[in-house]
Amino acid sequence: MPHDDVIDTPRGPAQVDTDQPPDAPRALLVLGHGAGGGVDAPDLIALRDAAVAVGLVVVRVTQPYRVAGRRAPAPAGHLDEAWCAVLAVLRQRHPGVPLVVGGRSSGARVACRTATTVGAAGVVALAFPLHPPGRPERSRAGELATGLPTLVVNGDRDPFGVPEQGPRVRVLVRPGERHDLRGDPAGTAALVRNWLREHGWATA
């Protein structure tokens, strides 16, 4: 059964929404939200539903600044610190299964930056914001170089750009989609589900 609870972090309380699969979990998938959005974004909800159906525990994390009612995102270091504190608790709650981290946009960046620190086995990046709109010279591609299996799903009309494939980084481009990936959330989730299966983190 899903439940909502709060985890204290050095940057204030974060909220976690947990959905359990019907049987013993194959993996733990932890997802973060975009800078000004929340964990109920269509692509995150679709991914939650798809992942739970194939045996993953899915936890969606609301960062402390959003819990406090602010829309302007906290500095990157604060986001990372809060995320790592939440992950430490979640690993204790769900021991013995692989950890896959991810999120959309800003949440994807946080997951990438902290993936090795939290001991993740893989990363899912939805709508990874490669650069600020109109500023391709300010590339964030380096954040994707975690050394871990990483799946990026971006729309071909995303004004934040589309990353290129790299070592252990697979990029799937959704035709007609913009940064919000609202056109076909279920199709986006199916791509991630298939990738999770490839790595043995989901049931067939």
C-alpha positions as CSV (number, residue, x, y, z in Angstrom):
1,M,0.0,0.0,0.0
2,P,1.3,3.5,-0.7
3,H,2.1,5.7,2.2
4,D,3.3,9.2,2.7
5,D,5.9,10.2,5.3
6,V,8.5,12.7,6.2
7,I,12.3,12.2,6.5
8,D,14.4,14.8,8.3
9,T,17.4,16.1,6.4
10,P,20.1,18.8,7.1
11,R,18.1,21.0,4.8
12,G,14.7,20.5,6.4
13,P,12.0,17.8,6.1
14,A,11.6,15.9,2.8
15,Q,8.4,14.0,1.9
16,V,8.5,10.5,0.5
17,D,5.7,8.7,-1.3
18,T,6.3,4.9,-1.4
19,D,4.5,2.4,-3.6
20,Q,5.2,-1.3,-3.0
21,P,4.9,-4.1,-5.5
22,P,2.5,-7.0,-4.7
23,D,5.4,-9.5,-4.2
24,A,9.0,-9.3,-2.9
25,P,10.7,-6.3,-4.6
26,R,13.4,-6.8,-7.3
27,A,14.8,-3.3,-6.8
28,L,14.3,0.1,-5.2
29,L,13.7,3.0,-7.6
30,V,13.9,6.5,-6.1
31,L,12.7,9.4,-8.1
32,G,13.1,13.2,-7.7
33,H,11.0,16.0,-9.2
34,G,11.8,19.0,-11.5
35,A,12.9,22.4,-10.2
36,G,9.5,24.0,-10.0
37,G,7.3,20.9,-10.2
38,G,6.3,18.0,-8.0
39,V,6.3,14.2,-7.8
40,D,2.9,14.1,-9.5
41,A,4.3,15.0,-12.9
42,P,2.7,12.8,-15.6
43,D,6.0,11.1,-16.5
44,L,6.9,10.3,-12.9
45,I,3.4,8.9,-12.2
46,A,3.5,6.7,-15.3
47,L,7.0,5.5,-14.4
48,R,5.9,4.7,-10.9
49,D,2.9,2.6,-12.2
50,A,5.0,0.8,-14.7
51,A,7.9,0.0,-12.3
52,V,5.6,-1.2,-9.5
53,A,3.9,-3.5,-11.9
54,V,7.2,-5.2,-12.7
55,G,8.3,-5.7,-9.1
56,L,10.1,-2.5,-8.0
57,V,9.5,-0.5,-4.8
58,V,9.1,3.1,-6.0
59,V,9.7,6.1,-3.8
60,R,9.1,9.6,-5.0
61,V,11.0,12.3,-3.0
62,T,9.8,15.9,-2.5
63,Q,12.7,18.1,-1.7
64,P,12.6,20.2,1.4
65,Y,12.3,23.5,-0.4
66,R,9.1,22.2,-2.0
67,V,7.8,20.8,1.3
68,A,8.3,24.3,2.7
69,G,6.1,25.8,-0.1
70,R,8.9,27.4,-2.2
71,R,9.0,27.1,-6.0
72,A,12.5,28.5,-6.5
73,P,14.9,25.6,-6.2
74,A,17.5,25.4,-3.5
75,P,21.2,25.5,-4.5
76,A,22.6,22.3,-6.0
77,G,24.6,21.4,-3.0
78,H,21.6,21.7,-0.7
79,L,19.5,19.5,-3.1
80,D,22.3,16.9,-3.1
81,E,22.7,17.0,0.7
82,A,19.0,16.5,1.3
83,W,18.7,13.7,-1.3
84,C,21.6,11.8,0.2
85,A,20.1,12.0,3.6
86,V,16.8,10.6,2.3
87,L,18.6,7.8,0.4
88,A,20.4,6.7,3.6
89,V,17.1,6.2,5.3
90,L,15.5,4.5,2.3
91,R,18.4,2.0,2.0
92,Q,17.8,1.0,5.6
93,R,14.1,0.6,4.9
94,H,14.6,-1.5,1.8
95,P,17.8,-3.5,2.3
96,G,19.1,-6.3,0.1
97,V,17.9,-5.0,-3.3
98,P,19.6,-3.0,-6.0
99,L,19.1,0.8,-5.9
100,V,18.2,2.7,-9.0
101,V,18.0,6.5,-8.7
102,G,16.5,9.0,-11.1
103,G,14.0,11.7,-11.7
104,R,13.0,14.4,-14.1
105,S,14.9,17.5,-15.1
106,S,16.5,18.9,-11.9
107,G,15.7,15.7,-10.1
108,A,17.7,13.8,-12.8
109,R,20.7,16.0,-12.3
110,V,20.6,15.4,-8.5
111,A,20.4,11.7,-9.1
112,C,23.3,11.8,-11.5
113,R,25.5,13.9,-9.2
114,T,25.0,11.7,-6.2
115,A,24.6,8.3,-7.8
116,T,28.0,6.9,-6.8
117,T,27.8,8.4,-3.3
118,V,24.5,6.7,-2.5
119,G,25.6,3.4,-3.9
120,A,23.3,3.3,-6.9
121,A,23.4,0.5,-9.5
122,G,21.9,2.6,-12.2
123,V,20.3,6.0,-13.1
124,V,17.2,7.0,-14.9
125,A,17.2,10.6,-16.3
126,L,13.9,11.9,-17.7
127,A,14.1,15.2,-19.6
128,F,17.7,15.7,-18.6
129,P,18.3,19.5,-19.0
130,L,21.5,19.5,-21.0
131,H,21.8,23.3,-20.9
132,P,19.7,26.3,-20.1
133,P,17.4,27.3,-23.0
134,G,19.4,29.1,-25.6
135,R,22.7,28.6,-23.8
136,P,24.2,25.4,-25.3
137,E,27.7,26.5,-24.3
138,R,26.7,25.8,-20.6
139,S,26.5,22.1,-21.0
140,R,25.8,19.8,-18.1
141,A,26.8,16.6,-20.0
142,G,29.5,15.9,-17.5
143,E,26.9,15.1,-14.8
144,L,25.8,12.1,-16.8
145,A,29.3,10.5,-16.7
146,T,28.6,8.5,-13.5
147,G,30.2,5.3,-14.8
148,L,26.9,3.5,-14.0
149,P,24.3,2.2,-16.5
150,T,22.3,5.3,-17.3
151,L,19.1,5.8,-19.3
152,V,18.2,9.2,-20.6
153,V,14.8,9.9,-22.1
154,N,14.3,13.3,-23.7
155,G,12.0,14.9,-26.2
156,D,13.3,16.0,-29.5
157,R,11.7,19.4,-29.0
158,D,13.1,20.0,-25.5
159,P,14.5,23.6,-25.3
160,F,17.0,22.4,-22.7
161,G,18.6,20.2,-25.3
162,V,19.2,16.5,-25.8
163,P,22.3,14.8,-24.5
164,E,24.5,12.6,-26.6
165,Q,25.1,8.9,-25.9
166,G,28.3,8.1,-24.0
167,P,30.0,5.3,-22.2
168,R,27.3,3.4,-20.3
169,V,24.8,6.3,-21.2
170,R,21.9,5.3,-23.5
171,V,19.8,8.2,-24.8
172,L,16.3,7.6,-26.2
173,V,14.6,10.5,-28.0
174,R,10.9,10.8,-28.1
175,P,9.6,12.5,-31.3
176,G,7.4,15.5,-30.7
177,E,7.9,15.7,-27.0
178,R,9.0,18.8,-25.2
179,H,10.6,19.2,-21.7
180,D,7.5,18.1,-19.8
181,L,7.2,14.7,-21.6
182,R,3.4,15.0,-21.4
183,G,2.6,13.7,-24.8
184,D,2.9,10.0,-24.1
185,P,3.9,9.3,-20.4
186,A,3.0,5.7,-20.7
187,G,5.3,5.3,-23.7
188,T,8.1,6.9,-21.9
189,A,7.5,4.7,-18.9
190,A,7.6,1.6,-21.1
191,L,11.0,2.5,-22.4
192,V,12.3,2.7,-18.8
193,R,10.6,-0.5,-17.9
194,N,12.3,-2.3,-20.7
195,W,15.7,-0.9,-19.7
196,L,15.1,-2.0,-16.1
197,R,14.3,-5.6,-17.3
198,E,17.5,-5.6,-19.4
199,H,19.5,-5.1,-16.2
200,G,17.6,-7.6,-14.2
201,W,16.0,-5.0,-12.0
202,A,12.4,-5.9,-13.0
203,T,10.4,-9.0,-13.6
204,A,9.8,-10.2,-17.2
